[in-house]
Amino acid sequence: MSEFMLDTNAFSNALDSGVAPGTLSGRGRLFINVQRNELQATRCSDRLEKLLAVFAAVDPQEVPMATAVWNVSEWDGAEIGDADGPYAAMLKSLNIRNKGKSKNVKDALITVTALNR
């Protein structure tokens, strides 16, 4: 069985395009971590409720992030280490490409965790 870790925007895109949530998980098992926290930052309560319904419908399995980042990672949801490993390289690359957007930290965490899993 294939395994995937989706970027948070996949849940928004599924909701906005009317894609059935099962389509996201129809090809394999989904892993998540920081995505739930990103979705919960949605300010519009109606949209938040709909996003969380999509999230729940795909039945993702929560896994620890591949590395811990201060003020981002949950202590029981991240592995310690990788100070000079793939996370640092991925974050540096993203910062160069899009001028240091704040979402780069979480995007790098998702990417490195997906690669490690």
N, C-alpha and C positions, 0 to 999 in steps of 0.2 A: 504494500500500500504506500502511495506517495504521501509525503508530509510537506506542509507549507506553513509559512508564517507571513501573513498579510500585513501590508502597511495599513495604518488606521483609515486612510482615505478609501480603501476598498469597501468598508462598511457604509460610508457616506455615498459612494458611487452606486452601490447596490440599492440603497434606499432611494436615491434621486432618480435612478433610471428604471426603477420598478422591477429589478432583477430579483427573482425568488432567492431568499437566503440560502436555500439548499444548493443553489448553483455554486456558491462560494466553497462549500465543503464537499461537493459531489465528486470530486476527483481525488480526495484523500483526506487525511487527518490535518486539522488546523491547530497550530500552536499560537499562543498569545502571551503577552505580559503587559507591557506598558500601554498597549492599545486601549484597554478598558479605562485606564486613567485619562487618556487623551479624549476618549468619547465623553467621559463624565465631566469634562471641562466645557461641554456645550452649554451655552447660556439659555437658549430657548428651551423651556421645559417640554413643550410638545415634540420638538425635534429630538431632544435627548431621549424621551420615552421611545420614540420610533427607532432610533439608532440602537438603543439597548435591546430592543426586541429583535432586530436583525442580528445583533451580536449573540444573543442567547440562542437564536434559532440555528446558528451554525455549530453550536455545541463545541466550542474550542477547548483545547486542553491547555491549562496554564503551566508554563515552564519558567525556570529562573532565567533571567537575562545572562548573557555570557560574561558580563562584567558589571561592576557596580559603579555608579556615577553619583557623586554627592548631590543632594537635593533633587534627584530624579528617580533613582532606584529605591524600591522598597527593600528594607534590610532582609526580609525573609524571601525576597523575590529576585535576588541577584547573586551571582558568584563573585568572589573576591579575586582580583588579579587582572591580568591583561594590560598593565600600565603602559607597556611599550609594544603591545601586540596589535592585532588587526583593528581593534576599536579605535586606537589613536590614529592609525593610518587612514581609516575610513572617515573619521571626523575631520581630519586635516583636508582630505580630498573634497569632502562636501563643502567645507568652509571656503576653499579656494573657488569651487564651482559656483556657489551662490552667495558669496559675500557674507558668510557667517550667520545665516538665519538661525533663529533660536531653536527651530525644530530639528536642526541638524543632529543635536545630541541624541534625541529619541530615534531619529531615522537611522543613525549609525548603530545604536543599540539593537534595533530590530534587525538590521542587515547582518551584523556580526553574529547575533544569536541564531538567525536562520542558517547562516553558513556553518555554525558549530553544531547545529542539531541535525 
